[in-house]
Amino acid sequence: MSVQSARKKRPLFYRLFILVLTTILIATDLLGTVPNSPFSAELRQYLALMLPAEFTGWLNQELTGYSLPTLPAALPGVTSESNNSGLPATLIPPTATSTLTLIPILTLTPTFTPTPTHTPTPTITPTPTLLPNPAGTWTFNWQYSDQFDTIWHDTFRIVQKGDNFLVTFISDPYLGDLEIRSQHWDGSSLDFTYYNWAISVTVHLKTIGIDSNGQLWVSVLSQWMGPPTTALPPAQ
């Protein structure tokens, strides 16, 4: 009888027995003769996953009786159905739950700082140098208001007496001599008033000084249609 014919006559149970025995030999480090074999350890892990838990428990009891390596206990929730690849399952250790903490990011808004613009320096008109000596004869041409269209041409003379200055006369071409009602020299200016009887108005002037052009600057303190300060030309 040939070897090939003998193999064909072996029953199926015999073949299964040889397969199971070979698997057990490899999984048990060849019955303990090759301890700590990494291949046997992986095979034991694979068998623990693929075999039912009841059979694994019974098999471990039998292996323990012969002081052989046992199959590791299957992890809770891990069954043979959960591994469909046909390869030894890779055990992934549980990972710690990480907590994501959101840290608010502070957004800085740049503060706008306006740049000061150039402010033009106002033009200052220099005040002319005036001589406080008001002596001379001067003409004051003035109009009281727009209700009176008459322009008065009053002429007055100022003379010096000692340390004082005083008005000696005031006249108008239409009215003649006019009444001087008051006058006072304070050491630098002559303040005086006179009366225009035609319109019943008291004219009030105060001298400031004579400029380089020979004009007498005065402050007009009574009503008229001109500026509060004006220059009077010398009388012709």
C-alpha positions in Angstrom: 0.0 0.0 0.0 1.5 3.4 -1.0 1.7 6.3 1.4 -0.7 8.4 -0.8 -3.3 5.6 -0.6 -2.8 5.4 3.2 -3.4 9.1 3.6 -6.6 9.0 1.6 -7.9 6.2 3.8 -7.4 8.2 7.0 -10.7 9.3 8.5 -11.7 13.0 8.9 -11.6 12.8 12.7 -8.0 11.7 12.5 -7.1 14.7 10.4 -9.0 17.1 12.8 -7.2 15.5 15.7 -3.8 16.1 14.1 -4.7 19.7 13.3 -5.9 20.5 16.8 -2.9 18.7 18.4 -0.5 20.6 16.2 -2.1 23.9 17.1 -2.0 23.0 20.8 1.7 22.0 20.6 2.6 25.4 19.0 0.4 27.4 21.4 1.9 25.7 24.4 5.5 26.4 23.4 5.8 22.8 22.2 4.6 21.5 25.5 6.9 23.8 27.4 10.1 22.8 25.6 10.5 26.2 23.9 9.4 28.7 26.6 8.5 32.3 25.9 8.1 31.8 22.1 6.6 35.0 20.6 4.9 33.1 17.9 3.2 30.8 20.5 2.2 33.9 22.5 0.5 35.4 19.4 -1.1 32.1 18.5 -2.5 31.8 22.1 -3.9 35.3 21.8 -5.5 34.5 18.5 -7.0 31.2 19.8 -8.4 33.1 22.9 -10.2 35.5 20.5 -11.5 32.8 18.1 -12.6 30.1 20.5 -15.7 30.3 22.7 -15.2 31.5 26.2 -16.6 28.2 27.7 -14.2 26.1 25.6 -11.3 28.4 26.4 -12.0 28.0 30.2 -12.1 24.2 29.9 -9.0 24.1 27.8 -7.1 26.3 30.3 -8.0 23.9 33.1 -6.6 21.0 31.2 -3.4 22.9 30.3 -3.0 24.0 33.9 -3.1 20.4 35.0 0.0 19.6 32.8 1.7 22.9 33.8 1.5 24.2 30.2 1.0 27.8 29.1 -2.7 28.7 29.1 -4.7 30.9 26.7 -5.2 34.5 27.8 -8.7 35.4 28.9 -10.6 37.3 26.2 -11.2 41.0 26.9 -14.8 42.1 27.7 -16.7 42.9 24.6 -14.1 41.3 22.2 -15.4 38.3 20.4 -14.5 36.3 17.3 -17.2 38.2 15.4 -15.5 41.5 16.0 -12.4 40.4 14.0 -13.2 39.5 10.4 -9.8 40.0 9.0 -8.6 36.5 9.9 -5.4 38.0 11.5 -4.5 38.1 15.2 -6.4 41.0 16.7 -4.3 44.0 17.8 -5.1 45.1 21.3 -5.3 48.9 21.6 -4.9 50.1 25.1 -7.6 52.5 26.3 -6.6 56.1 25.8 -7.2 58.8 28.4 -10.1 61.1 27.6 -8.7 64.5 26.8 -10.5 67.6 27.7 -10.4 70.5 25.2 -10.2 73.8 27.0 -10.9 76.8 24.9 -8.8 79.7 25.8 -10.3 83.0 24.6 -7.9 85.0 22.5 -7.7 88.6 23.3 -7.9 90.7 20.2 -6.2 94.0 20.6 -7.8 96.8 18.6 -5.3 99.5 17.7 -6.2 102.8 19.2 -6.1 105.6 16.7 -4.1 108.5 17.9 -4.8 111.6 15.7 -1.7 113.4 14.6 -2.1 117.1 15.5 -2.3 119.2 12.4 -0.3 122.3 12.0 -2.1 125.3 13.3 -1.0 128.4 11.4 0.3 131.1 13.6 -1.9 134.2 13.2 -0.3 137.1 11.5 0.2 139.9 14.0 0.1 143.4 12.7 2.7 145.4 14.5 1.3 148.4 16.4 3.0 151.5 15.1 5.1 153.4 17.6 3.1 156.4 18.7 4.4 159.6 20.4 2.1 160.5 23.3 2.5 164.2 22.5 -0.8 165.2 20.8 0.0 168.8 20.2 -1.2 170.2 16.9 -4.3 171.0 14.9 -6.4 168.1 13.7 -9.5 167.4 11.7 -12.2 164.9 12.6 -14.4 164.0 9.7 -17.4 162.0 10.9 -21.0 161.0 10.4 -23.3 160.4 13.3 -25.7 157.7 11.7 -27.3 156.8 8.5 -30.4 158.9 9.6 -28.2 162.0 9.1 -26.4 162.2 5.8 -24.3 165.2 7.0 -20.6 164.6 7.3 -19.1 167.0 9.9 -15.6 168.4 9.6 -14.6 169.4 13.1 -11.2 170.9 13.6 -9.6 171.2 17.1 -6.2 172.4 18.4 -4.2 170.8 21.2 -1.4 172.8 22.9 1.0 172.0 25.7 1.1 174.0 28.9 3.8 172.8 31.3 3.3 169.1 31.8 -0.3 169.1 30.6 -2.0 169.2 27.2 -5.3 170.8 26.6 -7.8 171.7 23.8 -8.0 175.4 23.1 -10.8 175.4 20.5 -13.1 173.3 18.4 -14.9 174.6 15.3 -17.0 173.4 12.4 -17.4 175.1 9.0 -21.2 175.0 9.3 -21.6 175.5 13.0 -18.7 177.7 13.9 -17.1 177.3 17.3 -18.3 174.3 19.4 -18.6 174.1 23.2 -15.9 172.2 25.0 -17.6 170.4 27.8 -14.8 168.5 29.5 -11.1 167.6 29.1 -8.5 165.7 31.2 -4.8 164.9 30.7 -3.8 161.7 32.5 -0.1 161.8 31.7 -0.3 159.9 28.4 -3.6 160.7 26.7 -6.0 163.6 26.5 -9.7 162.8 27.1 -12.2 165.5 26.0 -15.8 166.1 24.9 -17.6 168.8 22.9 -21.2 169.4 21.9 -22.7 169.4 18.4 -25.9 171.4 18.9 -27.2 170.8 15.4 -27.9 167.1 16.1 -27.8 167.4 19.9 -24.8 164.9 20.2 -21.9 165.1 22.6 -18.7 163.9 20.8 -16.2 162.1 23.0 -12.5 161.6 21.9 -9.4 160.3 23.6 -5.9 160.7 22.1 -3.5 157.8 21.8 -0.5 159.3 20.0 1.0 160.5 16.8 2.4 158.0 14.3 5.4 158.4 12.0 3.1 159.8 9.2 2.1 162.7 11.5 -1.4 161.4 12.1 -3.1 161.6 15.5 -4.7 158.3 16.6 -7.8 158.7 18.7 -10.4 156.4 20.3 -13.9 157.5 19.4 -16.0 156.9 22.5 -19.2 158.3 21.2 -21.5 157.1 18.5 -20.5 157.4 14.9 -20.4 155.4 11.7 -16.7 154.6 11.9 -14.3 152.3 13.7 -13.7 152.7 17.4 -10.1 153.7 16.7 -9.1 156.0 13.8 -6.3 158.3 12.6 -6.9 162.0 12.2 -4.9 164.0 9.6 -3.4 167.3 10.4 -5.6 170.3 9.6 -4.9 172.1 6.3 
